[in-house]
Structures are given as structure tokens and as C-alpha cells.
Amino acid sequence: MQFTSERRVGDGVLEREFTLGEVPGILWTPGPASAPAPAPLILVGHPGGLQKMHPRLAVRARHYAVEYGFAAAAIELPGSGNRPRIAALEQARADLRRAMEAGEPVDEIVDRLVLPLVERAVPEWQATLDALLPLPEIGGPVGYEGGVIAIGIRLAVAEPRISAALLFAGSFVPGA
């Protein structure tokens, strides 16, 4: 893991961008006044486009840091944002749009879109946990929230270090 930028944001929360191999991510940790280290960790899922999603993710992460003393991390999904496109996923997205516009069934197309994404994303989240948990400011327990529900379910089942998961579709806005 290599940290590529660092800045203090609202209420002393430290926001650090990182790369783990070719996977970009962001780590938010509470300021010294919020909680003593090590902080529990929440993995913050999203539907893809880490930089586009940054404002919403940052609000959630800062809320966890300030209100609860938790660290939070998000990584870019395979084939999203600035990551290389995956031809099979791009074709499935195009097929999904076409089928929806035509009013055709989409079950098989959704499987072609979601299953390869889950197969790639879950090991990347596990590698992210491998890199984050040794940091002195991070501790357990670990939770997962948001994002693509299928990724969250598979990760929660496959990863024994995750002790809680909040799975939802849409955008969670703290305090709303």
C-alpha cells in the first residue's frame, strides 16, 4: 500500500488517498480528539466511480470518524473510475441498457454484469483489509456498508474479519 496524498478535512479527520497495486482507494481516520487509536474500520462500498462518489463517501466517512471514532475506507471497483475497462462488463452494461429500453428480460444480463464484478472486487477488498489492519491507527472490529449489495454479501460471507454488514441500495445520508 502506498499513500499518495494526505489532508485534514472537517473536524480533524485525516483523509489519505492510496493505491494498493492498481487499486486506488481512500482512507479516513478520526482526528486525535475523536477517539484513541486503534479505531474500528468500516469498509464503505459504492457503485463505482470513486472520484465521482467522493463527496457522498466523504460525508459518510467523516460522520463515522467524528460521531463514532471509526476509520473508513473505500476502493475503486474493477472497471470503474480510472481503472482499465473490462470488455465483458462494458458489453453487459450495453446489453442491459438495450434490453431495458426494449422492455426485454434482464436477469441473464444482470448476472453477466454483477457476478464477474463480485469475483474481482471481493479479493481486492480482502487485500485492502490485509494492508489496512496492520496500520497502528486501525483496529477491529471491521464492518462493511453500502455499495453493490452482491459484493457486500459475498464479502461478509467470505471474510471472517468482517463482523457486521449494512447492505442497502441507494445513498445513505447520515442524520437524514
C-alpha positions as YAML, in Angstrom:
chain: A
units: angstrom
residues:
- id: 1
  name: MET
  ca: [0.00, 0.00, 0.00]
- id: 2
  name: GLN
  ca: [1.26, 3.42, -0.95]
- id: 3
  name: PHE
  ca: [-0.27, 6.64, 0.34]
- id: 4
  name: THR
  ca: [-0.35, 9.23, -2.44]
- id: 5
  name: SER
  ca: [-1.93, 12.23, -0.69]
- id: 6
  name: GLU
  ca: [-2.90, 13.36, 2.77]
- id: 7
  name: ARG
  ca: [-5.06, 16.20, 4.10]
- id: 8
  name: ARG
  ca: [-7.08, 17.15, 7.14]
- id: 9
  name: VAL
  ca: [-10.76, 17.62, 6.48]
- id: 10
  name: GLY
  ca: [-13.65, 18.65, 8.75]
- id: 11
  name: ASP
  ca: [-13.24, 18.04, 12.48]
- id: 12
  name: GLY
  ca: [-9.62, 16.93, 12.14]
- id: 13
  name: VAL
  ca: [-10.40, 13.80, 10.13]
- id: 14
  name: LEU
  ca: [-7.36, 12.67, 8.15]
- id: 15
  name: GLU
  ca: [-8.15, 11.75, 4.52]
- id: 16
  name: ARG
  ca: [-5.46, 9.81, 2.68]
- id: 17
  name: GLU
  ca: [-5.62, 8.55, -0.87]
- id: 18
  name: PHE
  ca: [-3.74, 5.34, -1.53]
- id: 19
  name: THR
  ca: [-3.02, 2.73, -4.13]
- id: 20
  name: LEU
  ca: [-2.80, -0.96, -3.49]
- id: 21
  name: GLY
  ca: [-1.26, -2.38, -6.63]
- id: 22
  name: GLU
  ca: [-3.50, -0.93, -9.33]
- id: 23
  name: VAL
  ca: [-6.45, -0.36, -6.98]
- id: 24
  name: PRO
  ca: [-6.98, 3.25, -5.83]
- id: 25
  name: GLY
  ca: [-8.64, 3.95, -2.51]
- id: 26
  name: ILE
  ca: [-9.24, 6.48, 0.23]
- id: 27
  name: LEU
  ca: [-8.78, 6.05, 3.97]
- id: 28
  name: TRP
  ca: [-10.36, 8.37, 6.52]
- id: 29
  name: THR
  ca: [-9.22, 8.20, 10.15]
- id: 30
  name: PRO
  ca: [-10.54, 10.13, 13.13]
- id: 31
  name: GLY
  ca: [-8.68, 13.13, 14.46]
- id: 32
  name: PRO
  ca: [-6.86, 12.72, 17.77]
- id: 33
  name: ALA
  ca: [-9.75, 14.27, 19.70]
- id: 34
  name: SER
  ca: [-12.38, 11.87, 18.28]
- id: 35
  name: ALA
  ca: [-11.07, 8.59, 19.62]
- id: 36
  name: PRO
  ca: [-7.85, 6.94, 20.68]
- id: 37
  name: ALA
  ca: [-6.17, 4.60, 18.20]
- id: 38
  name: PRO
  ca: [-6.69, 1.96, 17.08]
- id: 39
  name: ALA
  ca: [-10.07, 2.75, 15.51]
- id: 40
  name: PRO
  ca: [-12.61, 0.19, 14.30]
- id: 41
  name: LEU
  ca: [-12.84, 0.10, 10.50]
- id: 42
  name: ILE
  ca: [-15.80, 0.44, 8.15]
- id: 43
  name: LEU
  ca: [-15.35, -0.54, 4.51]
- id: 44
  name: VAL
  ca: [-17.51, 1.89, 2.54]
- id: 45
  name: GLY
  ca: [-18.97, 0.42, -0.62]
- id: 46
  name: HIS
  ca: [-20.25, 2.40, -3.59]
- id: 47
  name: PRO
  ca: [-21.50, 1.66, -7.12]
- id: 48
  name: GLY
  ca: [-18.25, 2.70, -8.86]
- id: 49
  name: GLY
  ca: [-16.54, 5.92, -9.80]
- id: 50
  name: LEU
  ca: [-14.60, 6.66, -6.60]
- id: 51
  name: GLN
  ca: [-13.80, 10.27, -7.51]
- id: 52
  name: LYS
  ca: [-17.36, 10.93, -8.68]
- id: 53
  name: MET
  ca: [-18.71, 9.38, -5.46]
- id: 54
  name: HIS
  ca: [-16.13, 11.14, -3.27]
- id: 55
  name: PRO
  ca: [-18.46, 13.85, -1.87]
- id: 56
  name: ARG
  ca: [-21.02, 11.30, -0.65]
- id: 57
  name: LEU
  ca: [-18.38, 8.88, 0.60]
- id: 58
  name: ALA
  ca: [-16.54, 11.64, 2.45]
- id: 59
  name: VAL
  ca: [-19.72, 12.74, 4.25]
- id: 60
  name: ARG
  ca: [-20.35, 9.19, 5.41]
- id: 61
  name: ALA
  ca: [-16.72, 8.61, 6.39]
- id: 62
  name: ARG
  ca: [-16.43, 11.87, 8.33]
- id: 63
  name: HIS
  ca: [-19.68, 11.05, 10.13]
- id: 64
  name: TYR
  ca: [-18.29, 7.68, 11.22]
- id: 65
  name: ALA
  ca: [-15.00, 9.25, 12.30]
- id: 66
  name: VAL
  ca: [-16.43, 12.19, 14.23]
- id: 67
  name: GLU
  ca: [-19.54, 10.59, 15.72]
- id: 68
  name: TYR
  ca: [-18.17, 7.13, 16.49]
- id: 69
  name: GLY
  ca: [-14.37, 7.29, 16.26]
- id: 70
  name: PHE
  ca: [-14.32, 4.81, 13.35]
- id: 71
  name: ALA
  ca: [-11.91, 4.74, 10.43]
- id: 72
  name: ALA
  ca: [-13.44, 4.26, 6.98]
- id: 73
  name: ALA
  ca: [-12.02, 3.12, 3.65]
- id: 74
  name: ALA
  ca: [-13.30, 2.95, 0.08]
- id: 75
  name: ILE
  ca: [-11.68, 1.43, -3.00]
- id: 76
  name: GLU
  ca: [-12.47, 1.80, -6.69]
- id: 77
  name: LEU
  ca: [-14.43, -1.04, -8.23]
- id: 78
  name: PRO
  ca: [-12.90, -3.10, -11.03]
- id: 79
  name: GLY
  ca: [-13.56, -1.49, -14.42]
- id: 80
  name: SER
  ca: [-14.74, 1.80, -12.88]
- id: 81
  name: GLY
  ca: [-13.33, 5.28, -12.49]
- id: 82
  name: ASN
  ca: [-9.80, 5.49, -13.89]
- id: 83
  name: ARG
  ca: [-9.28, 1.73, -13.78]
- id: 84
  name: PRO
  ca: [-8.98, -0.18, -17.05]
- id: 85
  name: ARG
  ca: [-12.30, -1.12, -18.58]
- id: 86
  name: ILE
  ca: [-13.34, -4.76, -18.61]
- id: 87
  name: ALA
  ca: [-14.77, -5.67, -22.01]
- id: 88
  name: ALA
  ca: [-17.27, -8.24, -20.69]
- id: 89
  name: LEU
  ca: [-18.67, -5.76, -18.15]
- id: 90
  name: GLU
  ca: [-18.91, -2.98, -20.74]
- id: 91
  name: GLN
  ca: [-20.80, -5.33, -23.08]
- id: 92
  name: ALA
  ca: [-23.14, -6.39, -20.26]
- id: 93
  name: ARG
  ca: [-23.86, -2.72, -19.44]
- id: 94
  name: ALA
  ca: [-24.66, -2.00, -23.08]
- id: 95
  name: ASP
  ca: [-26.85, -5.11, -23.33]
- id: 96
  name: LEU
  ca: [-28.65, -4.12, -20.12]
- id: 97
  name: ARG
  ca: [-29.43, -0.63, -21.44]
- id: 98
  name: ARG
  ca: [-30.68, -2.06, -24.73]
- id: 99
  name: ALA
  ca: [-32.86, -4.70, -23.03]
- id: 100
  name: MET
  ca: [-34.35, -2.20, -20.61]
- id: 101
  name: GLU
  ca: [-35.19, 0.22, -23.43]
- id: 102
  name: ALA
  ca: [-36.81, -2.63, -25.36]
- id: 103
  name: GLY
  ca: [-38.69, -3.93, -22.32]
- id: 104
  name: GLU
  ca: [-36.95, -7.30, -22.54]
- id: 105
  name: PRO
  ca: [-35.99, -9.59, -19.62]
- id: 106
  name: VAL
  ca: [-32.69, -8.64, -17.96]
- id: 107
  name: ASP
  ca: [-31.98, -11.49, -15.48]
- id: 108
  name: GLU
  ca: [-29.23, -13.17, -17.52]
- id: 109
  name: ILE
  ca: [-27.69, -9.81, -18.39]
- id: 110
  name: VAL
  ca: [-27.60, -8.71, -14.74]
- id: 111
  name: ASP
  ca: [-25.82, -11.97, -13.88]
- id: 112
  name: ARG
  ca: [-23.22, -11.24, -16.60]
- id: 113
  name: LEU
  ca: [-22.72, -7.80, -15.13]
- id: 114
  name: VAL
  ca: [-22.72, -8.49, -11.40]
- id: 115
  name: LEU
  ca: [-21.07, -11.90, -10.99]
- id: 116
  name: PRO
  ca: [-17.72, -11.01, -12.63]
- id: 117
  name: LEU
  ca: [-17.67, -7.77, -10.66]
- id: 118
  name: VAL
  ca: [-18.17, -9.67, -7.39]
- id: 119
  name: GLU
  ca: [-15.48, -12.21, -8.32]
- id: 120
  name: ARG
  ca: [-12.95, -9.40, -8.87]
- id: 121
  name: ALA
  ca: [-13.99, -6.97, -6.12]
- id: 122
  name: VAL
  ca: [-14.09, -9.33, -3.14]
- id: 123
  name: PRO
  ca: [-10.39, -10.34, -3.34]
- id: 124
  name: GLU
  ca: [-9.49, -6.65, -3.75]
- id: 125
  name: TRP
  ca: [-11.40, -5.77, -0.60]
- id: 126
  name: GLN
  ca: [-9.64, -8.63, 1.20]
- id: 127
  name: ALA
  ca: [-6.25, -7.35, 0.04]
- id: 128
  name: THR
  ca: [-7.26, -3.89, 1.25]
- id: 129
  name: LEU
  ca: [-8.05, -5.34, 4.68]
- id: 130
  name: ASP
  ca: [-4.66, -7.10, 4.67]
- id: 131
  name: ALA
  ca: [-2.99, -3.74, 4.05]
- id: 132
  name: LEU
  ca: [-5.09, -1.59, 6.42]
- id: 133
  name: LEU
  ca: [-5.37, -3.72, 9.54]
- id: 134
  name: PRO
  ca: [-1.62, -3.66, 10.33]
- id: 135
  name: LEU
  ca: [-1.66, 0.17, 10.43]
- id: 136
  name: PRO
  ca: [-1.32, 1.33, 14.05]
- id: 137
  name: GLU
  ca: [-4.32, 3.66, 13.79]
- id: 138
  name: ILE
  ca: [-6.64, 0.86, 12.59]
- id: 139
  name: GLY
  ca: [-8.05, -1.96, 14.71]
- id: 140
  name: GLY
  ca: [-11.07, -4.21, 14.81]
- id: 141
  name: PRO
  ca: [-13.85, -4.84, 14.55]
- id: 142
  name: VAL
  ca: [-14.45, -4.41, 10.82]
- id: 143
  name: GLY
  ca: [-17.77, -3.64, 9.14]
- id: 144
  name: TYR
  ca: [-18.94, -3.19, 5.56]
- id: 145
  name: GLU
  ca: [-21.64, -0.85, 4.36]
- id: 146
  name: GLY
  ca: [-23.30, 0.25, 1.14]
- id: 147
  name: GLY
  ca: [-22.27, -0.33, -2.42]
- id: 148
  name: VAL
  ca: [-23.20, -3.19, -4.67]
- id: 149
  name: ILE
  ca: [-25.24, -5.48, -2.43]
- id: 150
  name: ALA
  ca: [-23.91, -8.66, -4.07]
- id: 151
  name: ILE
  ca: [-20.32, -7.59, -3.27]
- id: 152
  name: GLY
  ca: [-21.25, -6.86, 0.35]
- id: 153
  name: ILE
  ca: [-22.98, -10.21, 0.80]
- id: 154
  name: ARG
  ca: [-20.13, -12.22, -0.72]
- id: 155
  name: LEU
  ca: [-17.52, -10.26, 1.23]
- id: 156
  name: ALA
  ca: [-19.39, -10.61, 4.53]
- id: 157
  name: VAL
  ca: [-19.72, -14.37, 3.99]
- id: 158
  name: ALA
  ca: [-16.18, -14.95, 2.73]
- id: 159
  name: GLU
  ca: [-14.28, -12.64, 5.08]
- id: 160
  name: PRO
  ca: [-14.15, -13.71, 8.76]
- id: 161
  name: ARG
  ca: [-12.68, -10.33, 9.80]
- id: 162
  name: ILE
  ca: [-15.98, -8.62, 8.97]
- id: 163
  name: SER
  ca: [-18.28, -8.71, 11.96]
- id: 164
  name: ALA
  ca: [-21.15, -6.54, 10.65]
- id: 165
  name: ALA
  ca: [-22.60, -5.50, 7.30]
- id: 166
  name: LEU
  ca: [-25.18, -2.87, 6.41]
- id: 167
  name: LEU
  ca: [-26.42, -3.61, 2.91]
- id: 168
  name: PHE
  ca: [-28.59, -1.07, 1.12]
- id: 169
  name: ALA
  ca: [-29.26, 0.27, -2.33]
- id: 170
  name: GLY
  ca: [-29.11, 3.99, -2.92]
- id: 171
  name: SER
  ca: [-27.30, 6.61, -0.91]
- id: 172
  name: PHE
  ca: [-27.09, 6.59, 2.86]
- id: 173
  name: VAL
  ca: [-27.00, 10.11, 4.24]
- id: 174
  name: PRO
  ca: [-26.05, 10.30, 7.94]
- id: 175
  name: GLY
  ca: [-28.63, 12.07, 10.05]
- id: 176
  name: ALA
  ca: [-31.30, 12.06, 7.36]
...
